[in-house]
Amino acid sequence: MSSFTKSQSEAIRHQDGPLLVLAGPGSGKTTVVTKRVQYLVQDCHISPSSILVITFTKAAATEMKERFWRLMEQSEEKPQGYGNVLFGTFHAVFFNILKLSYGFTAANILREETRYQYMKEIVDRLKLEIDDENEFISGVLGEISLIKNERISLEHYFSKNCAEDIFRKIFASYEQRKRNARLIDFDDMLSYTWELLTKRPDILEAWQKKFRYILVDEFQDINRLQYDILRLLAQPENNLFIVGDDDQSIYRFRGAKPEIMLNFQKDFPTAGRVLLNDNFRSTRQIVNAAGRVIRKNQSRFAKEITARGGEGPGVRILAFEDQQQECLYLLKEMQEYKKNGGAWQQMAVLYRTNTQPRLLIQKFMEFNVPFRVRDQVPNLFEHWIAKNLFCYIRLACGSKLRKDLLPVLNRPKRYMNRECLNDEIICWEYMMDYYKDKPYVCDKIERLQYDLKMLGRMGPFAAINYIRHVMGYEEYLKEYAEFRRMNAEDLMEVLNELQESARAYKTYDEWFAYMERYKKEMDEMRKRQQEVKEGVHLATMHSSKGLEYDKVFILDAAEGITPYKKAVLDADLEEERRMFYVAMTRAKKELTICWAKKQFSHELTVSRFVEEMKDDRAV
């Protein structure tokens, strides 16, 4: 094994018993895992069918299997049945256990679209007044997953999306609907497996005998239930080979618990530990800067990473007056890089949230820079707040349609119900007559008519300001955020961005024409994404994990954006720092960190993470 480092060889040649492999960025962990499987099969003569390799994604499982097969095909010694090594995701492996015990088939799996439809029907039946239905359903489904994966008592669970009594009704209705249809979701695959293995020791023993060697990739992303099942399956021999990097644990919102990895040797006192501390990906300057940032975290394994990627330029930290200037700079840099012989696909722009690149995408489309987006970028003008504003504007421009008034009838509260709209065409006289015994409502109707006349005389920017502050829409959003247990600032950001987009247009027609062009361009962009082979990669920090690029730009490295404003607890801030570390370590040769001093007229300050690595700028 002359081609491997001492630590890589140590991990590959590990004999029996548990082993924790700490694999830093660019340390060749996938190579180590596949090479270890080859070692077990060829050198240790372990039956291939008794080896289980678990990953978190189907793509990772496929890649590992293909790499292992290539290794075996290139080898002079090809043990019979080497193709029987099982590579699979947690869900695939556990569903297979359920399939053999309960007779489940693919027809018993609840598809995502059906899952969403179930929830929508439940929300409709409970008559919940939810504006952001998609976000609400996604949030509640995420909480249901959390409860199951953490085995949390429903009785003591405090929902982040709605009142506890409502959440319990939704949970009970959802579970009942699945049972009636004899369907299981992906969370059930875990919880049902746990119940089966704990209640049926005979079945547990059979699987323990089958899987004598278990290897787990990206172990830092494991949740509590996955780990508990894994511990059951590994007994009594505990030939558990886990690979991961606690510094790259960035999925706490999905239930991942980095402390599981940190406490692994407490759970398995005989476990060895190997550190793959050579980074073959990045330059010394990038590795040093990233190391300086991540060392600020307290809950981690202390480690020193050595750069094997050679020397390079220092990490650049650039401040801009606003995001417009920031985007234009990125555009110019990329065009220059391409002009000098670089390839578009060797560059990436990474950011904290999927709303951040909207302005950059506009500039890319304007200047015909090819790009690929890994995460769907939501269309600002399709947000429910935007739709509310458009309803007001259409009414101000003369619309008499009921469908335009209904969504904003009580946004803000006017104490009106839909029955006062007796036809598809609005009749203000009928509405006044309907509430003739409630003069305070009649006052609201008259005030609404006055406000709409005022809006009709304004430009888009002034109109949004009027709706926000004079008509009381901003106060309504604050009340709604409280009801939904949301951060009102998130909703204000949408308002700010909408108002900013309107600033350049004098009339509603001009603004709406721009929106229509933007929608068409976004639709065309999504269609072209499949055809773009060579384009700049745009990705969130989350989805950039596992990828690498010659030239990386980190967008909007300012306080409130990264770390995200919701991160207030120590654990949250440490996760944010790990995300920034992941983004930094995607860069092989050049890393540029950008931030804008102003966003929507708000002053910003540079991210604390940038301050933490400043000393490395000129190294």
C-alpha positions in Angstrom: 0.0 0.0 0.0 2.8 2.4 -0.9 0.4 4.7 -2.7 -1.5 5.4 0.6 -0.5 7.5 3.6 0.2 5.9 6.9 -3.2 6.8 8.4 -5.1 5.6 5.2 -3.3 2.3 5.4 -4.0 1.9 9.1 -7.7 2.5 8.4 -7.8 0.1 5.4 -6.0 -2.7 7.3 -7.9 -2.4 10.5 -8.9 -5.9 11.8 -11.9 -6.6 13.9 -13.8 -4.4 16.3 -15.1 -0.8 16.0 -13.1 2.0 14.4 -13.7 5.7 14.1 -12.1 7.2 11.0 -12.0 11.0 11.1 -11.8 12.1 7.5 -11.1 15.7 6.8 -12.0 17.5 3.5 -10.2 16.1 0.5 -8.6 13.2 2.5 -9.7 10.4 0.2 -12.3 8.9 2.4 -14.3 7.2 -0.4 -11.1 5.6 -1.6 -10.4 4.3 2.0 -13.9 2.8 2.3 -13.8 1.0 -1.0 -10.2 -0.1 -0.5 -11.1 -1.5 2.9 -14.0 -3.5 1.4 -11.5 -4.9 -1.1 -9.1 -5.7 1.8 -11.8 -7.6 3.7 -12.8 -9.6 0.7 -9.3 -10.4 -0.8 -6.9 -10.4 2.1 -9.2 -11.4 5.0 -11.3 -13.8 3.0 -14.6 -12.4 4.4 -17.7 -13.5 2.6 -18.8 -10.6 0.4 -22.5 -11.1 1.4 -21.7 -10.5 5.0 -20.4 -7.0 4.3 -22.7 -4.0 4.5 -21.8 -0.5 3.3 -24.3 2.2 4.3 -24.5 5.7 2.8 -27.0 8.6 3.1 -27.8 9.0 -0.6 -28.4 6.6 -3.5 -25.8 8.4 -5.6 -23.1 7.9 -3.0 -24.0 4.2 -2.7 -23.9 3.8 -6.5 -20.5 5.6 -6.7 -19.0 3.4 -3.9 -20.3 0.2 -5.5 -18.9 1.2 -8.9 -15.5 2.2 -7.4 -15.3 -1.1 -5.6 -16.2 -3.1 -8.7 -13.5 -1.3 -10.7 -11.0 -2.1 -8.0 -11.9 -5.8 -8.1 -11.9 -5.9 -11.9 -8.4 -4.4 -12.0 -7.2 -6.9 -9.4 -5.5 -10.2 -10.4 -7.3 -12.0 -7.6 -11.1 -11.9 -8.0 -12.8 -13.8 -5.2 -16.1 -15.4 -6.2 -19.2 -13.5 -5.4 -17.5 -10.1 -4.7 -20.6 -8.5 -6.3 -22.6 -9.6 -3.3 -21.3 -6.8 -1.1 -24.3 -4.8 -0.2 -24.1 -1.0 -0.8 -27.2 0.9 0.1 -28.8 3.8 1.9 -30.2 3.5 5.5 -33.7 3.6 4.1 -33.0 1.0 1.4 -31.4 -1.4 3.8 -34.0 -1.1 6.5 -36.9 -1.3 4.0 -35.4 -4.6 2.8 -35.5 -5.9 6.4 -39.2 -4.9 6.6 -40.0 -6.3 3.2 -38.8 -9.8 4.2 -40.6 -9.7 7.6 -43.9 -7.9 6.7 -44.2 -8.6 3.0 -44.0 -4.9 2.1 -43.5 -4.0 -1.5 -42.8 -0.8 -3.4 -46.6 -0.3 -3.5 -46.6 0.2 0.3 -44.3 3.2 0.1 -46.1 6.6 0.5 -44.9 8.7 -2.5 -43.9 12.3 -1.8 -46.7 13.8 -3.9 -49.3 11.7 -2.1 -47.8 12.5 1.3 -48.2 16.2 0.5 -51.8 15.7 -0.7 -52.7 13.9 2.5 -51.4 16.9 4.5 -53.2 19.4 2.3 -56.5 17.6 2.8 -56.0 17.5 6.5 -55.2 21.3 6.6 -58.3 22.0 4.5 -60.5 19.8 6.8 -59.2 21.6 9.9 -60.0 25.0 8.1 -56.7 26.5 9.0 -56.1 30.0 7.6 -52.6 29.5 6.2 -51.2 31.8 3.6 -47.9 30.0 3.0 -49.4 26.6 2.7 -46.4 24.9 1.0 -44.0 26.2 3.7 -46.4 25.2 6.5 -46.9 21.6 5.2 -43.2 21.2 4.7 -42.5 22.5 8.2 -45.1 20.2 9.8 -43.8 17.2 7.9 -40.3 18.0 9.0 -41.5 18.0 12.6 -43.3 14.7 12.2 -40.0 13.3 10.9 -38.1 14.7 13.9 -40.6 13.2 16.4 -40.2 9.8 14.9 -36.4 9.8 14.4 -35.8 11.1 17.9 -38.6 9.0 19.4 -40.0 12.2 21.1 -43.2 12.0 23.1 -45.9 13.8 21.1 -47.5 14.8 24.4 -44.4 16.9 25.3 -43.5 18.2 21.9 -43.7 22.0 21.3 -44.4 22.7 17.6 -42.6 25.5 15.8 -45.3 25.8 13.1 -48.7 26.0 15.0 -50.4 25.5 18.3 -49.8 22.1 20.0 -53.5 21.0 19.9 -53.6 21.7 16.1 -50.3 19.9 15.6 -51.5 16.8 17.5 -54.7 16.7 15.4 -52.6 16.9 12.2 -50.2 14.2 13.4 -53.0 11.9 14.4 -54.9 12.4 11.1 -51.8 11.8 9.0 -50.9 8.6 10.8 -54.5 7.3 10.6 -54.6 8.1 6.9 -51.5 6.1 6.3 -52.7 3.1 8.3 -56.0 3.0 6.5 -54.2 2.9 3.1 -51.5 0.4 4.5 -48.7 2.8 3.5 -45.5 3.7 5.2 -43.3 6.8 4.7 -39.5 7.0 4.9 -39.6 7.8 8.6 -41.7 4.7 9.2 -39.0 2.6 7.5 -36.7 3.5 10.5 -39.2 3.4 13.3 -40.8 0.1 12.1 -37.3 -1.5 11.8 -36.5 -0.4 15.3 -39.7 -1.9 16.7 -39.2 -5.2 14.7 -35.6 -5.7 15.9 -36.4 -4.9 19.5 -39.5 -7.0 19.7 -38.2 -10.0 17.7 -34.8 -11.1 19.0 -34.8 -14.1 16.5 -35.1 -11.8 13.6 -32.4 -9.5 15.0 -30.0 -12.4 15.5 -30.5 -13.5 11.9 -29.6 -10.1 10.6 -26.6 -9.8 13.0 -25.3 -13.1 11.6 -25.7 -11.9 8.1 -24.0 -8.5 8.4 -20.8 -9.2 10.2 -19.0 -6.2 8.9 -20.7 -2.8 8.7 -19.1 0.3 7.2 -20.9 3.7 7.4 -20.0 6.7 5.2 -20.7 10.4 6.3 -21.3 9.2 9.8 -21.5 12.8 11.1 -24.9 13.0 9.5 -26.5 10.1 11.4 -29.6 10.6 13.5 -30.5 9.0 16.8 -32.8 6.3 15.4 -30.4 5.3 12.6 -27.6 5.0 15.2 -29.7 2.9 17.6 -30.6 0.4 14.8 -27.0 0.3 13.7 -25.8 -0.6 17.2 -28.3 -3.4 17.4 -27.2 -4.8 14.0 -23.5 -4.6 14.9 -23.8 -6.7 18.0 -22.2 -8.8 19.3 -18.9 -8.5 17.3 -19.3 -4.7 16.8 -17.3 -4.7 13.6 -18.4 -1.2 13.0 -16.2 0.9 10.7 -17.5 4.5 10.7 -16.1 7.3 8.5 -16.9 11.0 8.7 -15.9 14.5 9.8 -17.5 16.1 12.7 -16.4 19.5 11.3 -18.7 18.9 8.3 -21.9 18.0 10.2 -24.4 20.5 8.7 -27.7 18.7 8.7 -29.1 19.2 12.3 -32.3 20.5 10.7 -32.8 17.0 9.4 -32.1 15.4 12.8 -28.4 14.8 12.4 -26.6 14.7 15.7 -22.8 15.4 15.5 -22.6 14.5 19.2 -23.2 10.9 18.3 -19.9 10.8 16.5 -18.2 12.8 19.3 -19.4 10.2 21.8 -18.7 7.1 19.7 -15.7 6.0 21.7 -17.8 6.3 24.9 -20.4 4.0 23.4 -17.6 1.7 22.1 -14.7 1.9 24.6 -12.6 -0.6 22.6 -12.9 1.5 19.4 -9.8 2.7 17.7 -9.5 6.1 16.1 -7.6 7.1 12.9 -7.3 10.7 11.6 -7.0 11.2 7.9 -5.4 14.6 8.2 -4.0 15.1 4.7 -6.0 17.4 2.4 -5.1 16.5 -1.2 -7.7 19.0 -2.6 -6.8 22.5 -1.5 -3.8 24.8 -1.3 -2.0 25.5 1.9 -3.6 29.0 2.1 -7.1 27.7 1.8 -6.6 24.9 4.3 -5.0 27.2 6.9 -7.7 29.8 6.6 -10.5 27.2 6.9 -8.7 25.6 9.9 -8.5 29.0 11.6 -12.3 29.3 11.3 -13.3 25.9 12.4 -11.0 25.9 15.4 -13.4 28.4 17.0 -15.9 25.6 17.5 -15.8 24.0 21.0 -17.7 20.8 20.3 -15.3 19.0 17.9 -12.4 16.7 17.7 -9.2 18.7 17.7 -7.3 18.0 14.5 -4.5 19.6 12.4 -5.0 19.2 8.7 -2.0 19.2 6.4 -2.3 20.7 2.9 -1.0 18.5 0.1 -2.4 20.7 -2.7 0.6 22.9 -3.0 0.9 26.7 -2.7 -1.6 29.2 -4.1 -2.8 32.8 -3.7 -4.1 34.1 -0.3 -7.8 33.9 0.4 -9.3 37.2 -0.8 -11.9 39.0 1.3 -13.7 41.7 -0.7 -16.2 44.3 0.5 -18.7 46.0 -1.8 -21.1 48.9 -1.3 -24.2 46.9 -2.3 -25.2 43.6 -3.8 -25.5 45.1 -7.3 -21.7 45.9 -7.2 -21.0 42.5 -5.7 -22.7 40.7 -8.5 -21.1 42.8 -11.2 -17.7 42.0 -9.8 -18.3 38.3 -9.8 -19.5 38.5 -13.4 -16.4 40.4 -14.5 -14.1 38.0 -12.6 -15.7 34.9 -14.2 -15.6 36.4 -17.7 -11.9 37.2 -17.2 -11.2 33.7 -15.9 -12.9 32.1 -18.9 -11.0 34.5 -21.3 -7.7 33.4 -19.8 -8.4 29.7 -20.6 -10.4 28.6 -17.5 -13.6 26.7 -17.8 -17.0 27.8 -16.6 -17.6 24.6 -14.8 -14.4 25.0 -12.8 -16.0 27.9 -10.9 -18.7 27.9 -8.2 -20.7 30.5 -6.3 -21.8 29.3 -2.8 -24.3 30.9 -0.5 -26.2 30.3 2.7 -29.9 30.3 1.4 -31.4 29.6 -1.9 -32.9 33.1 -2.2 -29.5 34.8 -2.3 -28.5 34.3 -6.0 -31.6 35.9 -7.5 -29.8 39.1 -8.5 -26.8 37.2 -9.7 -28.9 34.9 -11.8 -30.5 38.0 -13.4 -27.0 39.3 -14.3 -25.9 35.9 -15.6 -28.9 35.7 -17.9 -28.4 39.4 -19.0 -24.7 38.8 -20.0 -25.2 35.2 -21.3 -23.0 33.5 -18.7 -23.8 29.8 -18.7 -24.6 28.4 -15.2 -26.1 25.4 -13.4 -28.2 25.8 -10.2 -28.1 22.8 -7.8 -31.0 24.1 -5.7 -34.3 25.5 -7.0 -34.3 29.3 -6.6 -37.8 30.4 -5.7 -39.4 33.1 -7.9 -39.9 36.1 -5.6 -43.0 37.2 -7.6 -44.7 33.9 -6.9 -44.4 34.3 -3.1 -47.8 34.6 -1.3 -46.9 38.1 0.0 -46.2 39.2 -3.6 -49.6 37.7 -4.6 -51.3 39.8 -1.9 -49.6 43.0 -3.1 -50.6 42.3 -6.7 -54.2 41.8 -5.6 -54.2 45.3 -4.1 -52.6 46.8 -7.1 -55.0 45.1 -9.5 -57.9 46.5 -7.4 -56.3 49.9 -7.5 -56.1 49.7 -11.2 -59.8 49.1 -11.6 -60.3 45.3 -11.1 -63.8 44.5 -9.9 -63.1 40.7 -9.6 -64.0 38.9 -6.4 -60.9 36.7 -6.8 -58.7 39.8 -6.4 -60.4 41.1 -3.2 -60.9 37.8 -1.5 -57.2 37.0 -0.7 -56.7 40.4 1.0 -60.1 40.9 2.5 -58.7 40.6 6.0 -55.1 41.3 5.4 -55.1 43.4 7.6 -58.1 42.5 9.7 -61.3 44.1 8.6 -63.8 41.8 10.3 -65.3 40.8 7.0 -66.2 37.4 5.7 -66.5 36.0 2.2 -70.3 36.0 2.3 -70.3 39.7 1.8 -69.0 39.1 -1.7 -72.1 37.8 -3.3 -71.0 37.6 -6.9 -67.9 37.2 -9.0 -68.0 41.0 -9.5 -67.4 43.2 -6.4 -70.4 45.3 -5.4 -69.3 47.8 -2.8 -73.0 48.9 -2.2 -74.0 45.3 -1.4 -71.0 45.0 1.0 -72.1 48.2 2.8 -75.7 47.0 3.0 -74.5 43.5 4.3 -72.8 45.2 7.2 -75.3 48.0 7.8 -75.7 46.9 11.4 -72.0 47.0 12.0 -70.9 50.6 11.4 -67.2 49.8 12.3 -67.0 47.4 9.4 -68.6 49.9 7.1 -65.9 52.3 8.1 -63.3 49.7 7.1 -65.0 49.2 3.7 -65.0 53.0 3.0 -61.4 53.2 4.2 -60.4 50.3 1.8 -62.1 52.1 -1.1 -60.2 55.3 -0.3 -56.9 53.4 0.0 -57.4 51.8 -3.4 -58.0 55.2 -5.0 -54.8 56.5 -3.4 -52.8 53.4 -4.7 -54.2 54.0 -8.2 -52.3 57.4 -8.3 -49.0 56.0 -7.1 -46.0 54.3 -8.7 -45.1 50.7 -7.6 -42.5 51.7 -5.0 -44.7 54.2 -3.3 -47.6 51.8 -3.5 -45.9 49.1 -1.6 -44.8 51.5 1.0 -48.4 52.7 1.4 -49.7 49.1 1.6 -47.1 48.3 4.3 -47.3 51.3 6.5 -50.6 53.1 5.9 -52.9 50.2 5.1 -51.4 48.1 7.9 -50.2 45.1 5.9 -46.9 45.1 7.8 -48.7 44.8 11.1 -50.8 42.0 9.7 -47.6 40.1 8.7 -46.2 40.5 12.3 -49.4 39.1 13.7 -49.4 36.2 11.2 -45.8 35.4 12.0 -46.7 35.2 15.7 -49.6 32.9 14.9 -47.3 30.7 12.8 -44.4 30.9 15.3 -42.3 32.4 12.5 -39.6 35.0 12.6 -41.4 38.2 11.3 -38.0 39.4 9.9 -38.2 36.7 7.3 -41.5 38.1 6.0 -40.1 41.6 6.1 -37.2 40.6 4.0 -39.7 39.4 1.3 -41.4 42.8 1.5 -38.1 44.6 1.3 -37.0 42.7 -1.7 -40.3 43.2 -3.5 -40.2 46.9 -2.8 -36.6 47.2 -4.0 -37.5 45.4 -7.2 -40.2 48.0 -7.8 -37.9 51.0 -7.3 -36.7 51.1 -11.0 -40.2 51.3 -12.5 -42.5 54.4 -12.7 -45.7 52.6 -13.6 -47.4 49.3 -12.7 -47.4 48.3 -16.3 -43.7 48.6 -16.5 -43.2 46.6 -13.3 -45.6 43.8 -14.3 -43.9 43.6 -17.8 -40.6 43.1 -16.1 -42.1 40.4 -13.9 -43.4 38.6 -16.9 -40.0 38.8 -18.7 -38.3 37.5 -15.5 -40.8 34.6 -15.2 -40.2 33.6 -18.8 -36.4 33.8 -18.4 -36.6 31.7 -15.2 -38.7 29.1 -17.0 -36.3 29.0 -19.9 -33.4 28.8 -17.5 -34.9 25.8 -15.8 -35.5 24.1 -19.2 -31.9 24.8 -20.3 -30.4 23.5 -17.0 -30.5 20.0 -18.4 -28.7 21.1 -21.5 -26.0 23.2 -19.8 -22.9 20.9 -19.6 -20.3 23.6 -19.0 -21.6 26.3 -16.7 -20.7 28.1 -13.5 -22.1 26.1 -10.5 -24.5 27.9 -8.1 -25.2 26.1 -4.9 -26.1 26.5 -1.3 -23.5 25.6 1.3 -25.6 22.6 2.2 -25.7 21.2 -1.3 -22.1 21.9 -2.1 -20.9 19.3 0.4 -18.8 16.6 -1.4 -18.1 18.8 -4.4 -14.9 20.6 -5.4 -14.0 23.4 -7.8 -10.8 25.2 -8.9 -12.2 28.7 -8.1 -14.9 29.3 -5.4 -16.7 32.5 -4.5 -18.7 32.7 -1.3 -21.5 35.2 -1.6 -22.8 37.6 1.0 -20.5 36.8 3.9 -22.3 39.2 6.3 -23.7 39.0 9.8 -27.4 37.9 9.6 -26.8 36.0 6.4 -23.9 33.8 7.4 -24.2 33.1 10.3 -27.9 33.2 9.6 -29.9 35.6 11.9 -31.9 32.7 13.4 -28.7 31.2 14.8 -28.6 32.4 18.4 -27.7 29.3 20.5 -24.1 28.1 20.7 -25.1 24.8 18.9 -26.7 26.8 16.1 -23.7 29.1 15.7 -21.3 26.1 15.6 -23.4 24.5 12.9 -23.3 27.8 10.9 -19.5 27.8 11.3 -19.3 24.2 10.0 -21.3 25.3 7.0 -18.9 28.1 6.3 -16.0 25.7 6.7 -17.6 23.2 4.2 -18.0 26.1 1.7 -14.4 27.2 2.1 -13.0 23.7 1.7 -14.8 23.2 -1.7 -12.0 25.4 -3.2 -9.0 23.7 -4.7 -6.9 26.7 -6.0 -8.6 30.0 -5.4 -11.1 31.2 -2.7 -12.8 34.6 -2.7 -15.1 35.7 0.0 -17.5 38.6 -0.8 -19.9 40.7 1.2 -22.0 43.8 0.7 -22.2 46.7 3.1 -25.8 47.4 2.3 -28.9 45.3 1.6 -32.3 46.9 0.9 -31.1 50.2 2.6 -30.0 48.2 5.7 -26.4 48.5 6.8 -24.5 45.2 7.1 -21.3 44.1 8.9 -18.8 41.5 7.8 -19.4 37.9 9.0 -17.6 37.0 12.2 -16.3 33.9 10.3 -14.4 36.3 8.0 -13.0 38.1 11.0 -11.8 34.7 12.5 -9.7 33.9 9.4 -8.4 37.4 8.5 -4.9 36.7 9.6 -4.6 34.1 6.8 -5.4 36.5 4.0 -1.9 37.2 3.0 -0.4 33.8 3.8 
